Amino acid sequence: MNEASDVPTKRQERTVVLVSLAVIAPVLAVGVVGGYGFLVWIYQLFAGPPGS
């Protein structure tokens, strides 16, 4: 088995990073915004809407 064939090239590494960012960044953004909205919703469920 050739050890050199197991080492990824710079182009392969760049492709993996860009694809990962294109998938992970939007999922993370939706998760953070959704999580914050959920926390605000739960807080208002117990504390009431703002200004009351």
Contacts in CASP RR format, 6 or more apart in sequence:
PFRMAT RR
TARGET T0000
AUTHOR 0000-0000-0000
METHOD contacts of the structure
MODEL  1
MNEASDVPTKRQERTVVLVSLAVIAPVLAVGVVGGYGFLVWIYQLFAGPP
GS
8 16 0 8 1.000
44 50 0 8 1.000
END
